[in-house]
Amino acid sequence: MIKSKFLNKFKNISHGFFNSEGGYSKGLYKSLNCGTGSKDNKKNVILNLKKAAKRIETSIDNLILLKQIHSNKVFFINKNLKIKKTGDGLITNKPNLALGILTADCAPILIFDPTNNFIAALHAGWKGAYKNIIKNTLRKFKYKGSKMRDLIAVIGPCISIGNYEVKKDFLNKFIKQSAKNKEHFRFSKSKIFFSLSSYIKSQLTKYNVRNIEIINKDTFPKKNKFFSARRSLKNKFNDYGRNISLIMIK
């Protein structure tokens, strides 16, 4: 489990970014696969979720996950959910609700407002980030009385620019949104590469979030022991596990 240096300073919250180690799943999903939508043995996924929850000092009963769809939908919640909502972001100010996000190359983002005691967990792949999930989340924080300068935002492990090759139409889509977006791309001979974490950071700074931490862990290389959708696709696997990221007010 990886801890944020920024968030670790606060004793009233618990959090963690998890990789693929320390779980119960076998084979393709070895071993801490928390993907409830994967083809893994469901009993093992539940055991993995229980273990992750325990690591942040809570139980699976307090764990809240979403049916993630690469959207810009963000929900403010004040109680546990019996049925998963469909979207990609959660916000709460209630203690003992563990907000969880599943990723496999996309970026998990954890946000904390220490002044007003609000937390958020976001799933931000290029689609969600492009569709302004960050703007929508910050708008909800602002509505609840948060000041952007007070927020702490942590961009968790995701695919790095060196392993995120994209096509020209992808580049053009982002340039059309803003010419400044070109700074998030790298060009090497005939290849184009995209920095997801850089783009997300620019979205946060655009709306005056000042306290930003990037956890520089690339999810693509097998040696780093994260689940990776792109690596699985490259290896022609038919599925992949999911990494979980959690945050909770104690």
Helices and strands as residue ranges (DSSP letters): G 7-9, E 13-17, G 27-29, H 42-55, G 60-62, E 63-64, E 74-76, E 89-92, E 98-103, E 107-113, E 118-124, H 126-130, H 133-143, G 148-150, E 152-155, G 161-163, E 165-166, H 168-177, G 179-184, E 185-188, E 191-194, H 196-206, E 211-214, G 222-224, H 229-234, E 243-249
